[in-house]
Each structure stands twice: as C-alpha cells, then as structure tokens.
Amino acid sequence: MSGLQNATKSSDLRKRIIFTLLMLAVYRMGVQVPTPGINGEALAAFFAKNAGTLFGMFNMFSGGALENFSIFALGIMPYISASIIIQLLTVVIPQLETLKKEGASGQRKITQYTRYGTVGLSIIQGTFIATGLQSMVGPGGEPIVLNSGTPFILMTMLTLTAGTSFIMWLGEQMTERGIGNGISLIIFAGIVARGPAALVNSFQLIKAGEITLFFVPLIIAFMVGVVAIIVFFETAQRRIPIQYAKRVVGRKVYGGQSSHLPLKINISGVIPPIFASSIMMFPATIGGFVQVEWVQKASAAMAPGSFYYYILYIAMIVFFCFFYTAVTFKPDDVAENLKKNGGFVPGIRPGRKTADFIDKVLTRLTVVGAIYLSAVCVLPTILISKFNLPFYFGGTALLIIVGVAIDTVSQVQSQMVMTNYEGFMKSGGKK
C-alpha cells in the first residue's frame, strides 16, 4: 500500500496510470457495441453451447467480444499474427534485417509493415467469419444473421477490420503514453473481464451437482499453486558472474569490481503462448465457419482437448521460446560489449569463447523455460477438463494474467526509481 501511495505522488506516473485505465475503459466499452445485422440471442446461445471448444478460447482472448459479436470481435489477434509473420520474415529477408538494425527509423518502418499486415489479416478473417455466419443457426434453429447477402459481408468485414485497427491504435498509445505493454494489457483486460462470469458459471455447476464441494478447495489450491509456480519461474534468474579488470587513467583506478549478468529462466515471457494461441486460432476460425467436409474434419482434429491440438500447441510454444529468445538476446553483442568495457567471465576467455558460453547457458535456460511454459499451459487445462470447469480457467489464461501483471509492476517500479521514490522498492513494496 505504501508503494501505491508513493506511485500517486509522481505526477508523470500518475498521468500514465490514469491514461492506461482510460484506454482500457474505452476498449471494454467497445466490446459491448454490437455489429449490425446479428441476432444477438441466437449467437449468445450458440456460444453457450460451444463454451468448451476453441470458440470459447477465442472468446476468452477477445474479452467476450466474439460472444457479443461486437465491433472488436476479432480482438488483437490479427495484430499478433502480423507481428509473428514480420518477425519470421526479418530472419529470411535481408532488407528487413537491415531495417531492424537501423534503430528507431527502421523500427518505425517495421511497425508500419505490421500495421498493413494487421489490416490484411483482418480483412481475410472478417470475410470468412461473415460468410460463415450466414450459414449458421442457433440451437433453436433460428438464423444468426438477420439479412444475408453481399452487403452484410462487406459491412461486417469493414466493421471488424476497423475495430481491430482501433484496438491496435489503443495498444500503441498505451505503450507510448501509458504504463506497461499496451497489447499485453488489452489481452490481460479481456481475460480478467471474464472472471466474474467464470465464477458465476462455476457456482451454477456446483449447484447443479456437476462439481462436488469436495473438489472446490482442491481446485482453488491447484490454481493458487499454478500462480505460485508462474511467479517463481517468471522472476527466477541465472546470474553469470562478471569481473571487470582494473584500469588506470591518470592517477585514478577504475574497475576491479564484481558484477553479474542476470538471465531470466523464461526470457520470452508470455509471448510464446500468445503467439501459439494466435496461430492456432487463425485456421480454426476458418474451419469453424467454412462448411466443407474436409475442413470440418481438420478443425475437429485440432479442437481443444484433442491429442493433435496439444502436440501442435506444445511444439509451437517450444519453437517461439527459442525464436523469440534468439531475436531479442544476442550473445555475440553481449560478449563484445563486455570486452569493450573490460569485463569478463571468470575462467572464460573474452570474445568468442564468452559468446559461446553465454549461448550455451541461454540454450539450457530456454529448454527449461519451454518445458515450464508447456506444462503450465497444457497440464492445468487437461486436469481441469476432468472436473468439467470452464475452458478459460486453464493455465494459458493464468500465465498471461500473472506474467503481464509482473511485467507491469516492474515497469511501475522502474518509473518510481527514475523519479527517486525509493519507498516503492522496499521489500514490502516488492511483495
């Protein structure tokens, strides 16, 4: 509480927090604005029937926007998918690699390409969804689309594309003028907003006898344990000792002190599960709305709970752990900077040997981090499905919530240090 009080004393930090909260409020209001031409009751009944499928997961990431089929129904996933594509192309296309090394100007160009990709993916997904909705009916046989035809498809496609573009703009504004990562906070807000509905649904399952009271404390303890594991791994570090050689400049002696290079066990954070979920949602979105036999069979094989779904999900998490770590952390650059500043790892020669040593340690940490992410994202979902709990109580949602919260608190702490409010960094504030 003392840390929060100190945070409000900084005018700049206070403005950033208020701006972030206002942008999140705008996002949550937009989730409630429906797309024209949709039978809301029939669509709500359809999602209630398919709450435990991939539609439920997609609805979770959109914060309930898909269930309402609001103007934000596509959510932020097209932007994340576009970011994945651009980052993959950066490794393949030399021109993009050159842009990335140009600093701020090159990053602005890459961001612009990502925006174009977001609009393109939104147009494709919006068109498929609008086309598929025309052939869908509610559980009672009533049509979901009130007036089918080309005008409805065009209007829906434009509405959903504009909604995703607006969410993308909100996220960028929150990152620049607010606190924390805007895109992650939007996903965080969407998942947290589903919490009250999840609790109500759980109580209804208990009353109906589908969940016995005996399992309730076990489930709560299980979720608390998962959160504790996430906090432990997200804050754990492997510290490589660094020694700086003494340098004599004039009559003064510089260096000679010891330090360390902190490497997080999970350097990639919550990015791999988000990227993996985004990729799995894109083909499933098409399969859910395109009424073709082979597409339906492929979609059923990749439905949550199936063997192939978990295998592919784990494979993508592992891939993005290594990929994102390789993109964001360069052992060669770290070794070169240490060499220039007179630093070295005890027992390791500076330069190439140091880079190889850091890369070896980083690879081992990434393996551990990938196993941890896979276990947290998959095992709780498998176990909780045995108790017939809602899909959004799974480990992926908890990982995103806890991971984004830790990252946001860390950025608040950094802002407090910059404004010399050291009270926030005391042990009580950290806890």
C-alpha positions in Angstrom: 0.0 0.0 0.0 2.9 2.4 0.7 4.2 1.7 -2.7 0.9 2.6 -4.3 0.7 5.8 -2.3 4.2 6.7 -3.4 3.2 6.0 -7.0 0.4 8.5 -6.9 2.9 11.2 -5.7 4.7 11.2 -9.1 2.7 13.4 -11.4 4.1 11.8 -14.6 3.5 8.2 -13.3 0.0 9.2 -12.1 -0.9 10.5 -15.6 0.4 7.3 -17.2 -1.6 5.1 -15.0 -4.8 7.2 -15.4 -4.3 7.2 -19.2 -3.8 3.4 -19.3 -7.0 2.9 -17.2 -9.0 5.2 -19.5 -7.8 3.4 -22.6 -8.8 0.1 -21.1 -12.2 1.5 -20.3 -12.6 2.6 -23.9 -11.7 -0.9 -25.0 -14.2 -2.5 -22.6 -16.9 -0.2 -23.8 -16.2 -1.1 -27.4 -16.6 -4.8 -26.6 -20.3 -4.0 -25.8 -21.0 -2.3 -29.2 -22.6 -5.0 -31.4 -22.0 -5.4 -35.1 -25.2 -4.6 -37.1 -27.3 -7.4 -38.7 -26.7 -10.1 -36.0 -29.3 -11.9 -34.0 -27.7 -11.5 -30.5 -29.8 -14.0 -28.7 -29.1 -16.8 -31.2 -25.4 -16.0 -31.2 -25.2 -16.0 -27.4 -27.0 -19.4 -27.3 -24.5 -20.7 -29.8 -21.5 -19.7 -27.7 -23.1 -21.0 -24.6 -23.4 -24.4 -26.3 -19.7 -24.2 -27.5 -18.1 -22.7 -24.4 -15.7 -25.6 -24.0 -14.4 -25.5 -27.6 -11.9 -23.3 -29.5 -14.7 -20.8 -29.8 -14.6 -20.4 -26.0 -10.8 -19.8 -26.1 -11.2 -17.3 -28.9 -13.9 -15.6 -26.9 -11.6 -15.5 -23.9 -8.8 -13.7 -25.8 -11.3 -11.2 -27.2 -12.7 -10.5 -23.7 -16.2 -11.6 -24.7 -16.3 -9.5 -27.9 -16.8 -12.6 -30.1 -19.7 -13.8 -28.0 -21.4 -10.4 -28.4 -20.0 -10.2 -31.9 -19.1 -6.6 -31.2 -17.0 -4.3 -33.4 -14.0 -5.7 -31.5 -14.9 -9.4 -32.3 -11.5 -10.1 -34.0 -9.7 -8.7 -31.0 -6.0 -8.1 -31.1 -5.1 -11.5 -32.6 -4.6 -10.3 -36.2 -2.0 -7.8 -35.0 -0.2 -10.5 -33.1 -0.3 -12.8 -36.1 1.1 -10.0 -38.3 3.9 -9.4 -35.8 4.8 -13.1 -35.9 4.9 -13.0 -39.7 7.0 -9.9 -39.8 9.5 -11.3 -37.3 9.8 -14.5 -39.2 10.4 -12.6 -42.4 13.0 -10.5 -40.7 15.2 -13.6 -40.4 14.6 -14.6 -44.0 14.6 -11.3 -45.9 17.9 -9.3 -45.6 16.2 -5.9 -46.3 14.0 -6.4 -43.2 17.1 -7.4 -41.1 18.8 -4.2 -42.3 15.8 -2.1 -41.3 15.8 -3.7 -37.8 19.5 -2.7 -37.3 18.8 0.9 -38.3 17.4 1.8 -34.9 14.3 3.9 -34.3 13.7 4.8 -38.0 13.9 1.2 -39.1 11.7 0.1 -36.3 9.0 2.6 -37.4 9.1 1.1 -40.9 8.7 -2.4 -39.5 5.8 -1.2 -37.3 4.2 0.3 -40.4 4.5 -3.1 -42.2 3.0 -4.8 -39.2 0.0 -2.4 -39.4 -0.5 -3.2 -43.1 -0.4 -6.9 -42.3 -2.9 -6.5 -39.5 -5.4 -4.8 -41.8 -4.9 -7.5 -44.4 -5.4 -10.4 -42.0 -8.4 -8.6 -40.5 -10.0 -8.4 -44.0 -9.4 -12.1 -44.6 -10.7 -13.2 -41.2 -13.6 -10.8 -41.3 -14.7 -12.0 -44.7 -14.5 -15.7 -43.6 -16.4 -15.0 -40.4 -19.2 -13.0 -42.2 -19.6 -15.7 -44.8 -19.7 -18.5 -42.3 -22.2 -16.7 -40.0 -24.7 -16.7 -42.9 -24.9 -20.5 -42.8 -25.0 -20.9 -39.1 -28.1 -21.2 -36.9 -28.7 -21.1 -33.1 -29.6 -24.1 -31.0 -33.2 -23.4 -31.6 -32.8 -23.3 -35.4 -33.1 -19.5 -35.7 -30.6 -17.8 -38.1 -27.8 -15.8 -36.6 -27.7 -13.4 -39.5 -30.8 -11.3 -39.9 -30.3 -10.3 -43.6 -27.8 -12.4 -45.5 -26.1 -11.3 -48.7 -23.1 -9.4 -50.0 -23.9 -6.1 -48.2 -23.8 -7.9 -44.9 -20.4 -9.5 -45.7 -18.9 -6.2 -46.8 -20.3 -4.3 -43.8 -19.2 -6.9 -41.4 -15.7 -7.2 -42.9 -15.2 -3.4 -42.8 -16.6 -3.1 -39.2 -14.4 -5.9 -37.8 -11.3 -4.5 -39.7 -11.9 -1.1 -38.3 -12.4 -2.5 -34.8 -9.1 -4.4 -34.9 -7.3 -1.3 -36.3 -8.7 0.8 -33.4 -7.6 -1.8 -30.8 -4.1 -1.8 -32.4 -4.0 2.0 -32.1 -5.2 1.8 -28.5 -2.4 -0.6 -27.7 0.3 1.5 -29.3 -1.0 4.6 -27.4 -0.9 2.8 -24.1 2.6 1.6 -24.7 3.8 5.1 -25.6 1.9 7.2 -23.2 0.8 4.8 -20.6 2.4 2.2 -18.4 3.2 -1.4 -19.4 2.8 -3.1 -22.8 -0.4 -2.0 -24.4 -1.1 -5.1 -26.4 -0.5 -7.4 -23.5 -2.7 -5.2 -21.2 -5.5 -5.4 -23.7 -5.3 -9.3 -23.7 -5.0 -9.1 -19.9 -8.1 -6.9 -19.5 -10.1 -9.2 -21.8 -9.3 -12.3 -19.8 -9.8 -10.7 -16.4 -13.2 -9.3 -17.5 -14.3 -12.9 -18.0 -13.5 -13.7 -14.3 -16.9 -12.8 -12.8 -18.8 -14.8 -15.4 -16.4 -17.7 -14.8 -17.1 -17.6 -11.0 -20.9 -17.4 -11.6 -20.7 -20.3 -14.0 -18.7 -22.3 -11.5 -21.3 -21.7 -8.8 -24.0 -22.8 -11.1 -22.1 -26.1 -11.8 -21.7 -26.6 -8.1 -25.5 -26.1 -7.5 -26.3 -28.4 -10.4 -24.1 -31.1 -8.8 -21.7 -31.3 -11.7 -18.9 -30.2 -9.4 -18.9 -31.7 -5.9 -18.0 -29.5 -2.9 -15.1 -31.9 -2.1 -13.2 -30.8 -5.2 -13.7 -27.0 -4.7 -10.9 -26.4 -2.2 -8.7 -28.7 -4.2 -9.3 -26.7 -7.3 -8.6 -23.4 -5.5 -5.4 -24.8 -4.1 -4.4 -26.1 -7.5 -4.9 -22.6 -9.1 -3.0 -20.9 -6.2 -0.2 -23.4 -6.8 -0.1 -22.7 -10.5 0.1 -19.0 -9.8 2.9 -19.5 -7.3 4.8 -21.6 -9.9 4.4 -18.9 -12.5 5.6 -16.2 -10.2 8.6 -18.3 -9.3 9.7 -19.0 -12.8 8.9 -15.5 -14.1 11.2 -13.9 -11.5 13.9 -16.6 -11.3 17.3 -15.7 -12.8 20.6 -17.4 -13.7 23.3 -15.0 -12.7 26.6 -15.3 -14.6 29.4 -13.7 -12.6 31.2 -10.8 -14.3 34.6 -9.4 -13.3 35.9 -6.1 -14.5 39.6 -5.5 -14.9 41.3 -2.6 -13.3 42.2 0.4 -15.5 44.5 3.2 -14.6 43.5 6.6 -16.1 45.9 9.3 -14.9 46.0 9.0 -11.1 42.7 7.2 -10.8 42.0 3.5 -10.9 38.7 2.4 -12.5 37.1 -1.1 -12.5 38.1 -4.1 -10.5 34.6 -4.7 -9.2 32.5 -7.8 -9.5 29.0 -7.9 -11.0 26.7 -10.4 -12.7 24.8 -10.9 -15.9 21.2 -11.8 -15.0 19.5 -14.2 -17.4 15.8 -15.0 -16.8 14.8 -18.6 -17.0 11.9 -17.6 -19.2 13.3 -14.7 -21.3 10.4 -14.8 -23.8 7.8 -14.2 -21.1 4.2 -14.8 -22.1 4.9 -14.2 -25.8 5.2 -17.9 -26.9 1.7 -18.9 -25.6 0.1 -15.8 -27.1 1.8 -16.4 -30.4 1.0 -20.1 -30.4 -2.7 -19.4 -29.5 -2.9 -16.8 -32.2 -1.6 -19.2 -34.9 -4.0 -22.0 -33.8 -7.0 -19.6 -33.8 -6.5 -18.5 -37.4 -7.1 -21.8 -39.2 -9.7 -22.8 -36.6 -11.6 -19.6 -37.3 -11.8 -20.6 -41.0 -12.7 -24.2 -40.1 -15.4 -23.1 -37.8 -17.2 -21.1 -40.4 -16.5 -22.9 -43.7 -19.0 -25.7 -44.1 -16.8 -28.1 -46.1 -16.4 -31.7 -45.1 -12.6 -31.9 -45.1 -12.2 -28.5 -43.4 -14.7 -29.6 -40.7 -12.7 -32.8 -40.1 -9.4 -30.9 -39.9 -11.0 -28.4 -37.5 -12.4 -31.2 -35.3 -9.0 -32.9 -35.2 -7.4 -29.6 -33.9 -10.1 -28.9 -31.4 -9.0 -28.2 -27.8 -8.7 -31.4 -25.8 -7.6 -33.5 -28.8 -4.2 -35.2 -28.9 -3.1 -33.3 -32.0 -4.1 -30.0 -30.6 -1.8 -30.4 -27.5 1.1 -31.8 -29.6 1.0 -28.9 -32.0 0.4 -26.3 -29.2 3.5 -27.6 -27.3 5.6 -27.7 -30.5 4.7 -24.0 -31.3 5.4 -22.9 -27.7 8.9 -24.5 -27.8 9.6 -23.0 -31.2 8.6 -19.5 -30.2 10.6 -19.8 -27.0 13.8 -20.4 -29.0 12.8 -18.0 -31.8 11.9 -15.0 -29.6 14.9 -15.6 -27.4 17.2 -15.6 -30.5 15.6 -12.4 -31.7 15.7 -10.4 -28.5 19.0 -11.6 -27.0 22.3 -11.6 -28.9 25.2 -13.4 -27.0 27.7 -12.0 -29.6 26.7 -8.4 -28.8 26.8 -9.0 -25.0 30.2 -10.6 -25.2 31.5 -7.7 -27.4 30.2 -5.1 -25.0 31.8 -6.9 -22.1 35.1 -7.0 -23.9 35.0 -3.3 -24.7 34.3 -2.4 -21.1 37.0 -4.6 -19.7 34.6 -7.2 -18.4 35.0 -11.0 -18.5 33.5 -14.2 -17.1 36.0 -15.8 -14.7 37.6 -18.8 -16.3 36.3 -17.8 -19.8 38.4 -16.0 -22.4 36.8 -12.7 -23.6 35.3 -12.6 -27.1 34.2 -15.7 -29.0 34.6 -18.0 -26.0 32.4 -15.8 -23.8 29.7 -15.6 -26.5 29.7 -19.4 -26.8 29.5 -19.8 -23.0 26.6 -17.3 -22.8 24.8 -19.0 -25.7 25.2 -22.4 -24.0 23.8 -21.2 -20.8 21.0 -19.4 -22.7 20.1 -22.6 -24.6 19.8 -24.6 -21.4 17.6 -21.9 -19.8 15.4 -21.7 -22.9 14.9 -25.5 -22.7 13.8 -25.2 -19.1 11.6 -22.2 -19.9 9.9 -24.0 -22.8 9.2 -27.0 -20.6 7.8 -24.8 -17.9 5.5 -22.8 -20.3 4.3 -26.0 -22.0 3.5 -27.6 -18.6 1.7 -24.5 -17.3 -0.3 -24.0 -20.5 -1.3 -27.6 -21.1 -1.4 -29.6 -17.8 -3.9 -27.4 -16.0 -6.2 -27.4 -19.0 -6.1 -31.2 -19.2 -6.6 -31.7 -15.4 -9.4 -29.1 -15.1 -11.2 -30.5 -18.1 -11.6 -33.7 -16.0 -13.6 -31.6 -13.5 -15.8 -30.0 -16.1 -14.7 -26.5 -15.4 -14.9 -23.6 -17.9 -12.2 -23.6 -20.6 -10.9 -20.1 -19.6 -9.8 -21.4 -16.2 -6.8 -23.0 -17.9 -3.2 -22.4 -17.4 -2.7 -20.2 -20.5 -5.1 -17.6 -19.0 -3.4 -17.7 -15.6 0.1 -17.4 -17.3 -0.9 -14.3 -19.2 -2.6 -12.7 -16.2 0.3 -13.3 -13.8 3.0 -12.6 -16.4 1.5 -9.3 -17.6 0.9 -8.2 -14.0 4.5 -8.9 -13.1 5.8 -7.0 -16.1 3.5 -4.0 -15.5 4.6 -3.9 -11.8 8.2 -4.0 -12.8 7.7 -1.0 -15.2 6.0 0.9 -12.4 8.9 0.2 -10.1 11.3 1.4 -12.8 9.3 4.6 -13.2 9.5 5.0 -9.4 13.2 4.6 -9.4 13.5 7.2 -12.1 11.5 9.7 -10.0 13.5 8.9 -6.9 10.6 7.4 -4.9 12.7 4.6 -3.3 9.9 3.6 -0.9 8.3 1.5 -3.7 11.4 -0.6 -4.0 11.4 -1.7 -0.3 10.8 -5.3 0.5 7.2 -4.6 1.4 6.6 -2.9 -1.9 8.0 -5.8 -3.9 5.8 -8.3 -2.1 
